[in-house]
Amino acid sequence: MAHTNANSQAKLDELSRALNSGTFTDARRMLNGLRAADVAHLLESSPPRFRHILWQLVEVEHEGEILGELSDDLQAVFLSEMDAAEVTQITEGLEDDDVADILQQLPDRITREVLKSMDHQDRARLERVLNYPDDTAGGLMNTDAITIRARFTMDVVLRYLRRHEEIPEMTDNLIVVDRNDQFIGMLPLRTLLVSDPTASVQEMMLTDVEPIPAYLPDDEVARLFEGNDWVSAPVVDNNGKLLGRITIDDVVDVIREDADHTLMSMAGLDEDEDTFAPVSRTAPRRAVWLGINLATAFIAASVINLFQDTIEKVVALAVLMPIVASMGGVAGTQTLTILVRGIATGHVGKNNQRWLINRELTIGLLNGILWAAVVAVAASMWFDDWNIGIILAAAMVINLVTAAFTGATLPLLMKRVNIDPALAGGVVLTTVTDVVGFVSFLGLATLFYA
C-alpha cells in the first residue's frame, strides 16, 4: 500500500511539473492515466484557475468517475458549466448512488431532462435511489445486487453467475429473495464455492442477517458496518422488499464526512468547505459565523460593564479577569468534545448520560481546586493582596464546574431538539463560560471591595 501511494504521489509530482512547464500534451496523457481519486485530489489541491486548466485536459469518459470523488462544493462548480446532454454523457456507466449524488447538485430542470433521456430501466433504478434523502441507507445504496431464489441448487447458482460478463464490485454475498423480491437471506460466495453442488440455497443460506431499513440514517448504517465487519449489506423498504445494497466504500465516505463535519463545525464551517475556494464565496460564509460570535462577545462585554465601578477601584481585576474565562472555556471545550464524539459514535445514550455528567462535574471540581490553589498563590504574590487571590480561586472553581456541567449537558439538550451540537455547541459554551467567569470573579470582588 505504501509503495502504491508513493507511485501515485510521484505521478502527481510529474504531472505538476509538466503543467508548470506548459507541455499540455504530456500533461493530458499523464492526467488521464491517473486513478480518478488521484485526479480529484489534484483538483482539490489546486487554486481555481489551475483547476479549470486541469478539468479541460480530462477526457469526457473519465469526468463522471472523477466528479464522484470530488467534494460537493467542487462538484457544483463543474456541474454548473454543463447542460443536460453533457451530464447524461458523463454519468453513463456510473453506479446509481454516484449518479444520484451528482444529480442532487443540479437544478430540478436539468435533473428532469437527464432522467428523461435515460431508458426506462435505468430511470426506474435511479429514481428508486433519488426517492430517499442522501443521508439515509436508501440514498447510499446501489441497485446492482445479484439476487437468487432459495429453491436453486449450488450448481444452478454457479452456472447463473458464469453467464454474467462480470459481477458487481464488492460482491461478497448473493441476496436470496422470493418471487415478490421479499428479502429472505444471504448466501456468502465462500459458502457457494465450497458447498456440495447438489445442495440447495435454502439449506446453505444465512437467515439471521437483518437487512437495513431504507430510512435508517447514514451514521447508524456506518455503526452497523463497523460492528458487524460487513463488506456489503441489503437494503429493504418498510415491507421487507429488497431495494438494493450498500457497500463498504460508501460507508467509508460517510465516516470521513462525519469526521470532517465534526471538525469543521467546531469552527462554524461547512464540512465541504473548499480549501482553495474563491474569496467571494468563502468570505460571506465566514462572516455569518463571525457575526454570531460578535453578538455573544457583546453579551460578555455588557456583563463586564455592570462591574465598571469595581474595576476602576481595583485595576488588578482587569488584568486577571481573562484568566477565569479562558480556563473555563478550555475545560468546557474538553467536555463538549468528548460528548460530541460520544454522540457521533453512538456511545452516549439514556442509560449512561447521568454517569457521564457526574464524572465531568467531578473532573471539573478537582481541576478547579487544583488550579485555583495555583492561581491564588500566584495572584496574591503578584499584587501583594491575598483577597484578590482568594477571589480568583473561588471564581475559577465556580467557572470550571459550570463549564463541565454545560459542556456535558449542552450536546445532549441540543441533540434532543435536533440541533447539531458540533455546530452550535461551541458558541453557546463560550458565552456561558465567559459570562459565568466574569460574573463570579467581578461579583465576588464587588462583595470584598465594596
C-alpha positions as CSV (number, residue, x, y, z in Angstrom):
1,M,0.0,0.0,0.0
2,A,2.8,2.4,0.9
3,H,4.5,1.6,-2.5
4,T,1.2,2.3,-4.3
5,N,0.8,5.7,-2.6
6,A,4.5,6.6,-3.4
7,N,3.9,5.8,-7.0
8,S,0.7,7.9,-7.1
9,Q,2.5,10.8,-5.5
10,A,5.4,10.5,-8.0
11,K,2.9,10.6,-10.9
12,L,1.2,13.7,-9.4
13,D,4.5,15.5,-9.0
14,E,5.5,14.6,-12.6
15,L,2.1,16.0,-13.8
16,S,2.6,19.2,-11.9
17,R,6.0,19.7,-13.4
18,A,4.5,19.2,-16.9
19,L,1.7,21.7,-16.3
20,N,4.1,24.3,-14.9
21,S,6.4,23.9,-17.9
22,G,3.4,24.3,-20.3
23,T,3.7,20.9,-22.0
24,F,0.0,20.3,-22.0
25,T,0.1,17.2,-24.4
26,D,2.2,15.3,-21.9
27,A,0.1,16.6,-19.0
28,R,-3.1,15.4,-20.7
29,R,-1.6,11.9,-21.2
30,M,-0.4,11.7,-17.6
31,L,-3.6,13.1,-16.2
32,N,-5.8,10.6,-18.0
33,G,-3.6,7.8,-16.9
34,L,-4.1,8.5,-13.2
35,R,-6.8,7.0,-11.0
36,A,-10.0,9.0,-10.5
37,A,-9.2,9.6,-6.9
38,D,-5.7,10.9,-7.7
39,V,-7.2,13.4,-10.3
40,A,-9.8,14.5,-7.7
41,H,-7.1,15.0,-5.1
42,L,-5.1,17.1,-7.6
43,L,-8.1,19.2,-8.5
44,E,-9.0,19.8,-4.8
45,S,-5.3,20.8,-4.1
46,S,-5.2,23.4,-6.9
47,P,-6.2,27.1,-7.0
48,P,-9.3,27.9,-9.1
49,R,-7.6,29.0,-12.3
50,F,-5.3,25.9,-12.3
51,R,-8.4,23.7,-11.7
52,H,-10.1,24.8,-14.9
53,I,-7.0,24.1,-16.9
54,L,-6.8,20.6,-15.4
55,W,-10.5,19.9,-16.0
56,Q,-10.2,20.9,-19.7
57,L,-7.5,18.2,-20.0
58,V,-9.7,15.5,-18.6
59,E,-11.2,13.2,-21.2
60,V,-15.0,13.0,-21.2
61,E,-15.2,9.3,-20.4
62,H,-13.3,10.0,-17.1
63,E,-15.3,13.0,-16.0
64,G,-18.1,11.2,-14.2
65,E,-15.9,9.0,-12.1
66,I,-13.7,12.0,-11.1
67,L,-16.8,14.0,-10.2
68,G,-17.9,11.3,-7.9
69,E,-14.6,11.6,-5.9
70,L,-14.9,15.4,-5.5
71,S,-16.4,17.4,-2.6
72,D,-20.0,18.7,-3.1
73,D,-18.7,22.3,-3.5
74,L,-16.3,21.4,-6.3
75,Q,-18.8,19.1,-8.0
76,A,-21.2,22.0,-8.1
77,V,-18.6,24.3,-9.7
78,F,-18.0,21.9,-12.6
79,L,-21.6,20.8,-13.0
80,S,-22.8,24.4,-13.2
81,E,-21.0,24.7,-16.6
82,M,-22.7,21.6,-18.1
83,D,-26.1,21.1,-19.8
84,A,-28.3,18.1,-19.5
85,A,-26.7,16.3,-22.5
86,E,-23.2,16.6,-21.0
87,V,-24.4,15.4,-17.7
88,T,-26.1,12.4,-19.3
89,Q,-22.9,11.5,-21.1
90,I,-20.6,11.7,-18.1
91,T,-22.9,9.7,-15.8
92,E,-23.2,6.8,-18.2
93,G,-21.8,3.7,-16.6
94,L,-21.6,5.1,-13.1
95,E,-23.2,3.4,-10.1
96,D,-26.7,4.6,-9.2
97,D,-25.7,6.2,-5.9
98,D,-22.9,8.2,-7.6
99,V,-25.3,9.4,-10.3
100,A,-27.8,10.3,-7.6
101,D,-25.2,12.4,-5.8
102,I,-24.4,14.2,-9.0
103,L,-28.0,14.9,-9.9
104,Q,-28.7,16.3,-6.5
105,Q,-26.2,19.1,-7.2
106,L,-28.2,20.2,-10.3
107,P,-31.3,22.4,-10.8
108,D,-34.5,20.4,-11.0
109,R,-35.0,21.3,-14.6
110,I,-31.7,19.7,-15.7
111,T,-32.3,16.7,-13.4
112,R,-35.6,16.0,-15.1
113,E,-34.0,16.3,-18.6
114,V,-31.3,13.8,-17.6
115,L,-33.8,11.3,-16.3
116,K,-36.0,11.7,-19.4
117,S,-33.0,10.9,-21.6
118,M,-32.5,7.5,-19.9
119,D,-34.1,4.3,-20.9
120,H,-37.0,3.1,-18.7
121,Q,-35.0,0.5,-16.7
122,D,-32.1,2.9,-15.8
123,R,-34.5,5.7,-14.9
124,A,-36.5,3.4,-12.6
125,R,-33.4,2.2,-10.8
126,L,-32.1,5.8,-10.4
127,E,-35.4,7.1,-9.2
128,R,-35.5,4.4,-6.6
129,V,-32.4,5.9,-5.1
130,L,-33.5,9.5,-5.6
131,N,-36.7,8.8,-3.6
132,Y,-34.6,8.7,-0.4
133,P,-32.6,11.5,1.3
134,D,-28.9,11.2,0.6
135,D,-28.1,10.8,4.3
136,T,-30.1,7.6,4.6
137,A,-29.5,4.0,3.7
138,G,-31.8,4.4,0.7
139,G,-29.7,7.3,-0.6
140,L,-26.4,5.4,-0.1
141,M,-27.5,2.1,-1.8
142,N,-26.7,0.7,-5.2
143,T,-29.3,-1.3,-7.1
144,D,-26.7,-3.6,-8.7
145,A,-27.3,-6.5,-6.2
146,I,-27.3,-10.1,-7.6
147,T,-30.4,-12.0,-6.3
148,I,-31.2,-15.7,-6.4
149,R,-34.1,-17.9,-5.2
150,A,-34.0,-20.3,-2.3
151,R,-35.1,-23.4,-4.4
152,F,-32.0,-23.2,-6.6
153,T,-29.1,-25.6,-6.1
154,M,-25.5,-24.5,-5.8
155,D,-24.7,-25.8,-9.2
156,V,-27.5,-23.8,-10.8
157,V,-26.3,-20.6,-9.0
158,L,-22.7,-21.1,-10.2
159,R,-23.9,-21.6,-13.8
160,Y,-26.1,-18.4,-13.4
161,L,-23.1,-16.4,-12.2
162,R,-20.9,-17.6,-15.1
163,R,-23.5,-16.2,-17.6
164,H,-22.6,-12.7,-16.3
165,E,-19.7,-10.9,-18.1
166,E,-18.8,-9.5,-14.6
167,I,-20.3,-9.3,-11.2
168,P,-20.7,-6.0,-9.2
169,E,-17.7,-4.8,-7.2
170,M,-17.5,-5.9,-3.6
171,T,-20.0,-8.7,-4.1
172,D,-19.3,-11.0,-1.1
173,N,-22.9,-12.3,-0.8
174,L,-25.7,-13.2,-3.1
175,I,-29.1,-11.9,-1.8
176,V,-31.9,-14.5,-1.5
177,V,-35.4,-13.2,-2.3
178,D,-38.8,-14.7,-3.1
179,R,-40.7,-14.1,-6.4
180,N,-42.0,-10.8,-5.0
181,D,-38.5,-9.6,-4.2
182,Q,-39.0,-10.0,-0.4
183,F,-35.7,-10.4,1.4
184,I,-35.2,-13.9,2.8
185,G,-31.5,-14.3,3.5
186,M,-27.9,-14.2,2.2
187,L,-25.6,-16.8,0.5
188,P,-21.9,-15.9,1.1
189,L,-19.8,-16.6,-2.0
190,R,-17.3,-18.5,0.1
191,T,-20.1,-20.9,1.1
192,L,-21.2,-21.2,-2.6
193,L,-17.7,-22.1,-3.7
194,V,-17.1,-25.0,-1.2
195,S,-20.6,-26.4,-0.9
196,D,-22.0,-29.6,-2.4
197,P,-23.3,-28.7,-5.9
198,T,-26.5,-30.6,-5.3
199,A,-27.3,-28.7,-2.0
200,S,-30.0,-26.0,-2.2
201,V,-29.7,-22.4,-1.4
202,Q,-32.3,-22.8,1.3
203,E,-30.1,-25.3,3.1
204,M,-26.9,-23.2,2.9
205,M,-28.1,-19.6,3.2
206,L,-27.9,-17.4,6.3
207,T,-31.3,-16.4,7.6
208,D,-30.1,-14.5,10.7
209,V,-29.0,-11.4,8.7
210,E,-31.0,-8.3,9.4
211,P,-31.4,-6.1,6.3
212,I,-31.0,-2.3,6.6
213,P,-34.2,-0.2,6.5
214,A,-34.1,2.3,3.7
215,Y,-34.7,5.3,6.0
216,L,-32.0,4.4,8.6
217,P,-29.7,7.4,9.0
218,D,-26.2,7.0,7.4
219,D,-24.4,7.3,10.7
220,E,-26.4,4.3,12.0
221,V,-25.5,2.4,8.8
222,A,-21.8,3.1,9.4
223,R,-22.1,1.8,13.0
224,L,-23.7,-1.4,11.8
225,F,-21.0,-1.9,9.2
226,E,-18.3,-1.3,11.9
227,G,-19.9,-3.6,14.4
228,N,-20.6,-6.5,12.0
229,D,-17.5,-6.1,9.8
230,W,-19.7,-6.1,6.7
231,V,-18.4,-5.6,3.2
232,S,-21.9,-5.1,1.8
233,A,-25.5,-5.3,3.2
234,P,-29.0,-5.4,1.7
235,V,-31.4,-2.5,2.0
236,V,-35.2,-3.1,2.2
237,D,-38.3,-0.9,2.3
238,N,-40.9,-0.9,5.1
239,N,-42.5,-4.1,3.7
240,G,-39.2,-6.0,3.6
241,K,-38.9,-5.7,-0.2
242,L,-35.3,-5.6,-1.5
243,L,-34.3,-2.3,-2.9
244,G,-30.5,-2.6,-3.3
245,R,-27.4,-2.9,-1.2
246,I,-24.8,-0.7,0.5
247,T,-21.1,-1.4,0.1
248,I,-18.2,-0.6,2.4
249,D,-16.7,2.1,0.1
250,D,-19.8,4.2,0.5
251,V,-19.7,3.7,4.3
252,V,-16.1,4.9,4.4
253,D,-17.2,8.1,2.7
254,V,-19.9,8.5,5.4
255,I,-17.3,8.1,8.2
256,R,-15.0,10.5,6.6
257,E,-17.7,13.1,6.0
258,D,-18.9,12.8,9.6
259,A,-15.4,13.3,10.9
260,D,-15.0,16.4,8.6
261,H,-18.3,17.7,9.7
262,T,-17.4,17.5,13.4
263,L,-14.0,19.1,12.9
264,M,-15.2,21.9,10.6
265,S,-18.4,22.6,12.6
266,M,-16.4,23.4,15.7
267,A,-15.2,26.5,13.7
268,G,-18.6,27.2,12.2
269,L,-17.5,26.0,8.7
270,D,-19.2,23.6,6.3
271,E,-17.6,20.1,6.0
272,D,-17.5,20.6,2.3
273,E,-15.5,23.9,2.7
274,D,-13.2,24.1,-0.3
275,T,-9.6,24.9,0.8
276,F,-9.0,26.8,-2.4
277,A,-12.5,28.4,-2.8
278,P,-12.5,32.0,-4.1
279,V,-12.6,34.9,-1.7
280,S,-16.0,35.9,-2.9
281,R,-17.6,32.6,-1.8
282,T,-15.5,32.0,1.4
283,A,-15.7,35.4,3.0
284,P,-19.5,35.6,3.3
285,R,-19.7,32.2,4.8
286,R,-17.2,33.1,7.5
287,A,-18.7,36.5,8.0
288,V,-22.0,35.0,9.2
289,W,-20.3,32.9,11.9
290,L,-18.1,35.8,13.0
291,G,-21.2,37.9,13.3
292,I,-22.8,35.4,15.6
293,N,-19.6,35.3,17.7
294,L,-19.6,39.1,17.8
295,A,-23.1,39.1,19.3
296,T,-22.1,36.7,22.0
297,A,-19.0,38.9,22.7
298,F,-21.2,41.9,23.3
299,I,-23.2,39.9,25.8
300,A,-19.9,39.2,27.7
301,A,-18.9,42.8,27.4
302,S,-22.2,44.0,28.8
303,V,-21.7,41.8,31.9
304,I,-18.2,43.4,32.4
305,N,-19.8,46.8,32.1
306,L,-22.1,46.1,35.1
307,F,-19.0,46.0,37.3
308,Q,-17.3,49.1,35.9
309,D,-17.0,50.8,39.2
310,T,-15.4,47.8,40.9
311,I,-12.8,47.5,38.1
312,E,-12.0,51.2,38.4
313,K,-11.3,50.7,42.2
314,V,-9.1,47.6,41.7
315,V,-7.2,47.7,38.4
316,A,-5.8,44.2,39.0
317,L,-9.2,42.8,38.3
318,A,-8.9,43.8,34.6
319,V,-5.6,42.1,34.4
320,L,-6.7,38.8,36.0
321,M,-10.3,38.7,34.6
322,P,-9.4,36.9,31.3
323,I,-7.8,34.0,33.2
324,V,-11.1,32.8,34.7
325,A,-12.9,33.0,31.4
326,S,-10.1,31.3,29.5
327,M,-9.7,28.4,31.9
328,G,-13.5,27.8,31.9
329,G,-13.5,27.9,28.1
330,V,-10.8,25.3,27.7
331,A,-12.3,23.0,30.4
332,G,-15.8,23.3,28.8
333,T,-14.4,22.6,25.3
334,Q,-12.7,19.4,26.6
335,T,-16.0,18.1,27.9
336,L,-18.0,19.2,24.9
337,T,-15.6,17.5,22.5
338,I,-15.9,14.2,24.5
339,L,-19.7,14.3,24.5
340,V,-20.0,15.3,20.8
341,R,-17.7,12.5,19.8
342,G,-19.6,10.0,22.1
343,I,-22.9,11.0,20.5
344,A,-21.4,10.7,17.0
345,T,-20.1,7.2,17.7
346,G,-23.3,6.1,19.4
347,H,-21.6,5.5,22.7
348,V,-23.7,8.0,24.7
349,G,-27.3,7.0,25.4
350,K,-30.0,7.5,28.1
351,N,-28.6,4.8,30.2
352,N,-25.2,6.4,30.7
353,Q,-25.8,10.1,30.4
354,R,-26.1,10.7,34.2
355,W,-22.9,8.9,34.9
356,L,-21.0,11.0,32.3
357,I,-22.4,14.2,33.7
358,N,-21.4,13.3,37.2
359,R,-17.9,12.3,36.0
360,E,-17.4,15.6,34.2
361,L,-18.6,17.5,37.2
362,T,-16.1,15.6,39.5
363,I,-13.3,16.3,37.0
364,G,-14.2,20.0,36.8
365,L,-14.3,20.3,40.6
366,L,-10.9,18.5,41.1
367,N,-9.2,20.6,38.3
368,G,-10.9,23.7,39.7
369,I,-9.5,23.1,43.2
370,L,-6.0,22.3,41.8
371,W,-5.6,25.3,39.6
372,A,-7.4,27.6,42.0
373,A,-4.7,26.9,44.5
374,V,-2.0,27.7,42.0
375,V,-3.6,31.0,40.8
376,A,-4.4,32.1,44.3
377,V,-0.8,31.9,45.3
378,A,0.4,33.4,42.0
379,A,-2.1,36.3,42.0
380,S,-1.6,37.1,45.7
381,M,2.2,37.3,45.3
382,W,1.9,39.3,42.1
383,F,-0.4,42.0,43.5
384,D,0.5,41.5,47.2
385,D,-3.1,41.1,48.1
386,W,-4.4,37.8,49.4
387,N,-8.0,38.9,49.0
388,I,-7.6,39.0,45.2
389,G,-6.0,35.6,45.2
390,I,-9.0,34.1,47.2
391,I,-11.5,35.8,44.8
392,L,-9.7,34.5,41.8
393,A,-9.5,31.0,43.2
394,A,-13.2,30.9,44.1
395,A,-14.3,32.2,40.7
396,M,-12.1,29.6,39.0
397,V,-13.7,26.7,40.9
398,I,-17.2,28.1,40.1
399,N,-16.4,28.5,36.4
400,L,-14.7,25.2,35.9
401,V,-17.6,23.3,37.5
402,T,-20.1,25.3,35.4
403,A,-18.0,24.7,32.3
404,A,-18.0,20.9,32.9
405,F,-21.8,20.8,33.5
406,T,-22.5,23.0,30.4
407,G,-20.1,21.0,28.2
408,A,-21.8,17.7,29.3
409,T,-25.4,18.7,29.1
410,L,-25.4,21.1,26.2
411,P,-24.8,18.5,23.5
412,L,-27.5,16.2,25.0
413,L,-30.1,19.0,25.0
414,M,-29.2,20.1,21.5
415,K,-29.4,16.6,20.2
416,R,-32.9,16.3,21.8
417,V,-34.2,19.3,19.9
418,N,-32.5,18.3,16.6
419,I,-29.8,21.0,16.7
420,D,-26.3,19.9,15.7
421,P,-24.1,20.2,18.9
422,A,-20.9,20.3,16.9
423,L,-22.1,23.4,15.0
424,A,-23.8,25.4,17.8
425,G,-22.3,24.0,20.9
426,G,-19.0,25.9,20.9
427,V,-20.6,29.3,20.6
428,V,-23.1,28.7,23.4
429,L,-20.4,27.2,25.6
430,T,-18.1,30.1,25.1
431,T,-20.8,32.6,26.0
432,V,-21.8,30.7,29.2
433,T,-18.2,30.3,30.4
434,D,-17.4,33.9,29.7
435,V,-20.5,35.3,31.4
436,V,-20.2,33.0,34.4
437,G,-16.5,33.6,34.7
438,F,-16.9,37.4,34.7
439,V,-20.0,37.4,37.0
440,S,-18.4,35.2,39.6
441,F,-15.0,36.9,39.6
442,L,-16.3,40.5,39.4
443,G,-19.3,39.8,41.6
444,L,-17.1,38.3,44.4
445,A,-14.7,41.2,44.0
446,T,-17.6,43.7,44.4
447,L,-18.6,42.0,47.7
448,F,-15.0,42.1,49.0
449,Y,-14.1,45.6,47.9
450,A,-17.4,47.4,48.2
